[in-house]
Amino acid sequence: MATNPISGLIPRGSLGLKLLLVCLLVLAMGVPLLIVAGLVAERQVNATRVTAEIGAGAGGSQIVGGPMLLVPYQRAVETTDTEGRVQRTTQRGSYVVFADTGTADTTLSVTDRRVGIYRAAIYTAQTEFDASFRPAATLQGVDESYRFDWTRARVVMFVSDSRSIRNAAELRFADGTTETFEPVSDLSLAAPSPDYSRPEVFSTPSAPLPSNLVAFAAPARLSATPADFAVETRLELTGAQRFSIAAFAQDTTATIRGDRQDVRAEGFFQSNEALQATDEGFAVSWRVPFVARGVEKAADLNSFNLGAASSRDMAVTFVASDDIYTGVMRAVRYGIMFIGIVFLATLIFEAVSGRKAHPAQYILVGLAQCVFYLLLLSITEIIGFTPAFFVAAAATVGLLGYYAATSFNSSAVGLRALVGLSLLYLAMYVLMTLEDFALLAGSVVAFAVIAASMIATRRIDWYGRGVSTTTGQ
């Protein structure tokens, strides 16, 4: 009768053969983990869509541009056609003059608006703007062909969505008098995608851009020989998820505070210091000097896209519904490693105790661990990641501990499994909270597990059925 050559290398029933089988089962558990990962990604996309729909009713992510001076001009331009004839035309346009100094102080009142299991942070922003202008000095070096009409100059501001403005915005002058802001129809502002590596971000293409910012203006009350002046205004508006202030002056100072803790500072410019969050709320401030802003003191709107300045902003963003899925996805990525650890621990227990576990039992234990991630996903959507993790982990650890006790008919085995799995899932939670150092910590855990396994099995006869009785030399 012919013999199987493989059986000579790995005897049937040996621990070595069982180890190979366990490795294959670990890889097989990757299939349900991939299904769970796909479900997490799908739910995250859906959460992003629903959150955007919720926030759209409140104005969405708001960008606010503070007071800037808009001065109309006429200019005689000479051009030469193909036949060498000189043609004289009059060019009309507007020059934007940025304030010498500007401050913006914002207070955000934030509430959650829910649709089903999804929520969006809806805020009411109250912003006090102050701006000081030196128009004549700022335009002193401009080409003499420009003829400015100072008497028609306007102070202009912009927002992302004017429908969310909640007050009759007024421009206050130093003498206490006011002018009312009105919508501007002759100015198209377009904020490009914030790709700051492209030089064309701050230039206007020949084709008109669609307006995605809304401007409003008030008379600046300047004479034909303009003097320096200062203005202030208060703007109240609603929005969702993100609030940002464009650096509207040559030297801009901004402060944003609110009554929430789940917030982070963002934007083109880095804040003066890390965002401070307490039980009462948060506060963060910026200072953007002229050289850091990277935009000239004044510019011709025929060659400068004013809306592009909105991409150089100072912003805060509230944690969105789709952010909760980040922790779940990170846990799923480590799933195969933790399933492998449990399988390896079970195999070592078999080797040192002489008790046996059937491959079907390995599969059931692996599936229970996969269902843990499904529980984590579904519960996280209701109560958040941290409490959901401990609820799902407690259910999974309890189930596996009970299964170990009944499968091996030993309460002591079940108790050891309960303690070991509790420590394992606690280690997983620590990995999830480390964020930037998660890879390092995961690598250390994996190395420690392999090292411990090698030490624990150093006397096992992988060709036989148990622990070697010989001593190593």
Buried (B, 14 or more C-beta within 10 A) or exposed (E): EEEEEEEEEBBEEBBBBBBEBBBEBBEEBBEBBEEBBEBBEEBBEBBBEBBBEBBEBBBBBBBBBBBBBBBBBEBEEEEEEEEEEEEEEEEEBBBBBBBBBBBBBBBBBBEEBEEEEBBBBBBBBBBBBBBBBBBBEBBEEEEEEBEBBBBBBBBBBBBBBBEBBEEEBBBBBEEEEBBEBEEBEEBBBBBBEBEEEEEEBBEBEEEEBEBBBBBBBBBBBBEEEBEEBBBBBEBBBBBBBBBBBBBBBBBBBBBBBBBBBEBBBBBBBEBBEEBEBEEEBBBBBBBBEBEBBEBEBBBBBEEBBBBBBBBBBBBBBBBBBBBBBBBBBBBBBBBBBBBBBBBBBBBBBBBBEEEEBEEEBBEBBBEBBBBBBBBBBBBBBEEEBEEBBBBBBEBBBEBBBEBBBEBBEBEEBBEBBBEBBBEBBEBBBEBBBBEEEBEEBBEEBBEEBEEBBEEBBEBBBBEBBBBEEEEEE
